[in-house]
Amino acid sequence: MRESLRSKIIEVCEKKMALKGDNVGLSFYAFFANKNDDPDLLMEAATWWIETHKLDHFEKALKIKAMIVAGN
């Protein structure tokens, strides 16, 4: 996964947790605007989320951040 996407995921997870607490859930769509302006990046996130890690549609932001920080 490219570093810019890793940074964006961490940023979004931290922001969501700051607003709603450590128990907040999110999907990979949370890392993108409501328009498909970078389909390659969206597919990269979807592949990591769905194919590589077989995550549920919604996961805890704390879990996702920990996975990214650990290099998964």
C-alpha positions as CSV (number, residue, x, y, z in Angstrom):
1,M,0.0,0.0,0.0
2,R,1.4,3.4,-0.9
3,E,2.5,5.7,1.9
4,S,0.0,8.4,1.1
5,L,-2.9,6.0,1.6
6,R,-1.4,4.7,4.9
7,S,-1.1,8.3,6.1
8,K,-4.7,9.1,5.1
9,I,-6.1,6.0,6.9
10,I,-4.2,6.9,10.1
11,E,-5.4,10.5,9.9
12,V,-9.1,9.5,9.3
13,C,-9.0,6.9,12.1
14,E,-7.6,9.4,14.5
15,K,-10.1,12.0,13.6
16,K,-13.1,9.6,13.9
17,M,-11.8,8.3,17.3
18,A,-11.3,11.8,18.6
19,L,-14.9,12.7,17.6
20,K,-16.7,9.5,18.5
21,G,-14.4,7.5,20.8
22,D,-12.2,4.4,20.4
23,N,-15.3,2.2,19.7
24,V,-16.2,4.0,16.4
25,G,-16.5,1.8,13.3
26,L,-15.8,2.8,9.7
27,S,-15.6,1.3,6.2
28,F,-12.9,1.8,3.7
29,Y,-15.1,4.4,2.0
30,A,-14.4,6.7,4.9
31,F,-11.0,7.4,3.4
32,F,-12.4,9.0,0.3
33,A,-14.7,11.8,-0.8
34,N,-18.2,11.1,-2.0
35,K,-17.0,11.0,-5.6
36,N,-14.7,8.6,-7.4
37,D,-11.9,10.9,-8.3
38,D,-9.1,8.4,-7.8
39,P,-10.3,4.9,-8.8
40,D,-6.9,3.3,-8.5
41,L,-6.4,4.4,-4.9
42,L,-10.0,3.3,-4.1
43,M,-9.3,-0.1,-5.5
44,E,-6.0,-0.3,-3.6
45,A,-7.9,0.4,-0.3
46,A,-10.7,-2.1,-1.3
47,T,-8.2,-4.8,-2.1
48,W,-6.3,-4.3,1.2
49,W,-9.6,-4.3,3.1
50,I,-11.6,-7.0,1.3
51,E,-9.2,-9.4,-0.4
52,T,-6.1,-9.2,1.7
53,H,-7.5,-9.0,5.2
54,K,-11.1,-10.2,4.6
55,L,-12.4,-7.5,6.9
56,D,-16.1,-6.9,7.5
57,H,-17.8,-3.9,5.9
58,F,-17.5,-1.9,9.1
59,E,-14.5,-2.3,11.4
60,K,-13.3,-0.4,14.5
61,A,-11.1,2.5,13.6
62,L,-8.7,1.5,16.4
63,K,-8.2,-1.9,14.8
64,I,-7.6,-0.5,11.3
65,K,-5.1,2.1,12.6
66,A,-3.3,-0.6,14.6
67,M,-3.0,-2.8,11.4
68,I,-1.7,0.1,9.3
69,V,0.9,1.1,12.0
70,A,2.0,-2.5,12.3
71,G,2.6,-2.6,8.5
72,N,-0.2,-5.0,7.6
